[in-house]
């Protein structure tokens, strides 16, 4: 999180807005200004290195997609979004370099189980890790997802750090 910002909030209409910590932001600006005046060097390396891994987030809720995308981007991933399983399949078939999928179960057009079954039946995607993120918490739903080829199963509300850690273990 950049200095001067303490997080973000999702508004009722789905927009994401940053939460500003004014004293920290002013201090950050003052520190950056004085260090640039002293060094007279452009700031080219901030120490932040972005992963090249792209994650596909498939969920019919715009709020879930946006919040999850922010979490993943903060962890250094590129994120592509799809609003249902059919759009998720289209994104996969389009040739994007997707390294993992995070998918809801309950969606219109094509649900998460349908996406799982189609992806795992395609030899090009058999090894693609798919993580289910859903409000369905029963053992039956978990077993169905795992039998169809899901690598992990998280129920909402989920632990952000645990999800990111699971992705890191799957991809590296």
C-alpha positions in Angstrom: 0.0 0.0 0.0 1.5 3.4 -1.0 2.3 5.8 1.8 -0.6 8.0 2.6 -3.3 5.4 1.8 -4.7 3.1 4.4 -6.9 0.9 2.2 -10.0 1.2 0.0 -13.7 1.0 0.2 -16.3 -0.3 -2.2 -19.3 2.0 -2.7 -22.8 0.7 -3.2 -22.6 1.3 -6.9 -19.4 -0.8 -7.2 -16.9 2.0 -7.4 -13.7 1.5 -5.5 -12.3 4.6 -3.6 -9.0 4.9 -1.8 -9.0 5.8 1.9 -6.5 8.6 2.4 -4.4 9.0 5.6 -3.8 12.8 5.2 -0.9 13.2 7.7 1.0 10.3 6.2 0.3 11.5 2.6 1.6 15.0 3.4 4.7 13.6 5.1 5.3 11.3 2.1 5.0 14.2 -0.3 7.3 16.4 1.8 9.9 13.6 2.1 9.8 12.8 -1.6 10.1 16.5 -2.6 13.1 17.1 -0.3 14.9 13.9 -1.4 14.4 14.8 -5.1 15.7 18.2 -4.5 18.8 16.8 -2.8 19.5 14.0 -5.2 18.4 15.6 -8.5 17.9 12.0 -9.7 14.7 10.7 -11.2 13.0 8.0 -9.1 13.3 5.0 -11.5 13.3 2.0 -9.1 10.9 2.0 -6.2 11.8 -1.5 -5.1 8.4 -2.8 -6.2 8.6 -5.7 -8.6 5.5 -7.0 -10.2 5.0 -10.7 -10.8 4.3 -11.8 -14.3 1.6 -14.2 -13.3 -1.9 -13.4 -14.4 -5.0 -14.6 -12.4 -8.5 -14.9 -13.9 -11.2 -13.9 -11.4 -14.6 -15.3 -12.4 -17.6 -14.1 -10.3 -20.9 -12.6 -11.2 -20.6 -10.0 -8.4 -18.8 -6.9 -9.6 -18.0 -6.0 -5.9 -16.3 -9.4 -5.3 -14.4 -9.1 -8.6 -13.1 -5.6 -7.8 -12.2 -6.3 -4.2 -10.5 -9.6 -5.1 -8.7 -7.9 -8.0 -7.4 -5.2 -5.7 -6.1 -7.8 -3.2 -4.4 -9.7 -6.0 -2.9 -6.6 -7.6 -1.6 -5.5 -4.2 0.1 -9.0 -4.0 1.8 -8.3 -7.3 -0.4 -10.2 -9.8 -2.0 -9.1 -13.0 -5.7 -9.7 -13.0 -8.3 -10.4 -15.7 -12.0 -10.5 -14.8 -15.0 -12.5 -16.1 -18.6 -12.2 -14.9 -19.6 -15.8 -15.5 -18.2 -19.2 -16.4 -18.9 -18.7 -20.2 -16.9 -15.4 -20.2 -14.2 -17.1 -18.2 -13.9 -19.9 -20.8 -13.7 -17.2 -23.6 -10.9 -15.5 -21.7 -8.9 -18.7 -21.3 -9.4 -19.6 -25.0 -8.3 -16.1 -26.1 -4.7 -16.9 -25.4 -4.2 -14.7 -22.3 -1.2 -16.0 -20.3 -3.5 -17.0 -17.3 -1.6 -19.0 -14.6 -4.6 -19.6 -12.3 -8.3 -19.1 -11.9 -10.3 -18.0 -8.9 -14.0 -18.9 -9.5 -17.3 -18.6 -7.8 -19.8 -21.5 -8.0 -23.2 -19.7 -8.3 -23.2 -17.7 -11.5 -25.6 -17.3 -14.5 -25.0 -18.7 -18.0 -22.3 -21.2 -16.8 -21.7 -21.9 -13.1 -18.4 -22.6 -11.5 -18.8 -26.4 -11.7 -19.5 -26.1 -15.4 -16.4 -24.0 -15.9 -14.3 -26.5 -13.9 -15.6 -29.5 -15.9 -14.9 -27.7 -19.3 -11.5 -26.5 -18.3 -10.3 -29.8 -17.0 -11.7 -31.7 -20.0 -9.5 -29.5 -22.3 -6.0 -30.9 -22.5 -4.4 -27.5 -22.8 -5.8 -26.5 -19.4 -5.6 -29.8 -17.4 -2.8 -28.4 -15.2 -4.3 -25.0 -14.8 -4.9 -24.4 -11.0 -8.5 -23.5 -10.2 -9.4 -22.2 -6.8 -13.1 -22.0 -5.9 -14.3 -19.0 -3.8 -17.9 -19.4 -2.9 -20.6 -18.9 -0.3 -21.4 -22.6 -0.4 -19.8 -24.1 2.7 -21.1 -27.7 2.7 -18.8 -30.7 2.5 -20.9 -31.9 -0.5 -20.1 -28.8 -2.5 -16.5 -28.9 -1.6 -16.2 -32.6 -2.7 -17.9 -31.8 -6.0 -15.5 -29.0 -6.7 -12.4 -31.1 -5.7 -13.6 -34.1 -7.7 -14.0 -31.9 -10.8 -10.4 -30.7 -10.4 -10.3 -27.7 -8.1 -7.0 -27.2 -6.3 -8.4 -25.3 -3.3 -11.8 -24.3 -1.9 -12.5 -21.1 0.0 -15.8 -20.0 1.5 -16.9 -16.4 1.8 -16.0 -14.5 3.8 -12.4 -15.6 3.2 -9.0 -14.8 4.6 -7.2 -12.6 2.1 -3.7 -13.6 3.3 -4.6 -17.3 3.2 -5.9 -17.0 -0.4 -2.8 -15.1 -1.6 -0.5 -17.5 0.2 -2.3 -20.5 -1.5 -1.8 -18.9 -4.9 1.8 -18.2 -4.2 2.3 -21.9 -3.3 0.5 -23.1 -6.4 2.4 -20.9 -8.8 6.0 -21.0 -7.5 
